[in-house]
Amino acid sequence: MYPEYLVAPMREELTKVGFEELKDAQSVEQAIKSEGTVFIMVNSVCGCAAANARPAARAAAANEKHPDRLVTVFAGMETEAVNAARNLMLPYPPSSPSMALFKDGKLVHIIERHQIEGRPAQMIADNLIGAFEQYC
């Protein structure tokens, strides 16, 4: 676990634009298995990838067409919530940061860490916006 003072600004990058933090397995399962579209970001301290992932998620969420619900869990903090999210993202391996779009409880799009690292935020956002346009 990281000190809360360290992760607070990283949490706020998403919550200030409408992402809801999920802190336990039950809230993750209820959110993702609900009707409609849900975008979840597994937030992370990792500077190399998360520094572009959070701005990408914010930019995509601002798109005119976006998911019904925006949620986030934080790797290295709320272990139960993160594990629940990762279980719903199977068969993809655990990845932090990562982002996934669910429609009516089914995984329809995912971006793993290896697809985030080394890519500019706008390129990641464009990928997400394409998925939002298709599924939302």
N, C-alpha and C positions, 0 to 999 in steps of 0.2 A: 504494500500500500504506500501511496505517496502522501506527503503532507497536504492537507486540504488547501493551504495557502498557495501551494504550487499549482494545483489543478484548477482552482477557482477561476482565474482569468480564461482558461481554456474551455471550461464549462460555459462561461458567460458568452463566449464568442458565438455559441449556438443558441443558448436560451434567450438571448436578447433579440433574436430574430424569429422566435416562435417554436423552437424545438423544446419538447417536453422531456425532462430527465426521467428515466425509468430506473428504479433502484432495487427492484427485486424480480425474481423469476415470474411471479404471478402477473405483475403489471406488464412485463415484456410479452408473455404469452397472450394476455388479453388484447394488447394493442395489435400485435402482429396477426393474430388469428381473427381479427375483426373483419367485417365487411368493408370493402373499399380499398383504397391504396394507402400504404404506410411506408414511409422512408425512414430507415434507421441508420444512424451513424454510430459505429463503434469508435468513440473518441479515444485519443491516445496522447501521452506525453511526448512520444517520439518526435523530435524536431524535424528529422529528415523527411518524413512523409506527412505527419499531421499538420505541419505548418502550411502545406498546400491543400490538404484535405478539408480543413475547416472553412477556409475561404471558398473553396469549390462548392461545398455543401450549402453555404450561405447564398452564393450566387445562384445556384440551381433552385433553391427554395424560393427565390424572388421571381422566378420565371412565372409568366402568366398562368401556364398550365403546370400545376404541381400536385403532389399527393395530398390526400385528405388529411393526413396526419404526419407530423414530423417528430421523430423521437430520437433519443440518444442514450447510450450507456457508456460508461467510462472504464476502459481496460485498466487494470491495476488498482481499481477502487471498489466498485460494486461487483464482486466476483460472481455472485449468484445471478445477477441480471445479465452480465456479459456471457456467462455460460449458457443461459437460456437462449439468448440471441444467437449465439454461435451454433447451438443445437438446431435451431430453426433454419440456419444457413447451410446445413449439410447438403451435399457432400463436400462443400468447399471447406478447406482447412481453416483453423483459427487464424485470424489476421487482424493486426492492429496497426494503424487504423483500417477500417473497411466500411463500406456502405452498401446497403441492400434495399431493393424496392420489392415490396410484397403487394400482391393484388388478391383480395379475398382470401388471405391466408397463405397464398402460394408465392414462393420466391420466383420473381420474373426477371430480375437484373441484379448483378452484384459487381462491385469493384473491390478487388483485393489490394492489399498493400503493394504488391509488386507492380500493380497497374497505376499506383499513385506515385511511388518513388521516382524522382527525377523528371516528373511531368509538371508543367505549369498548372496553376489552379484553374485557369480558364479552359484548358484542354479537358481536365477532369469534369468541370462544370458542364461543358458541352456534351460529354458522354452522358451525364446524368439527365440533362435537359432532353436529349434524344429519347431516353427511356421514359421520362415523364410525358413527353409528347405522344409516345406510343401507348402507354398503359394507363395514364390518368385521365 
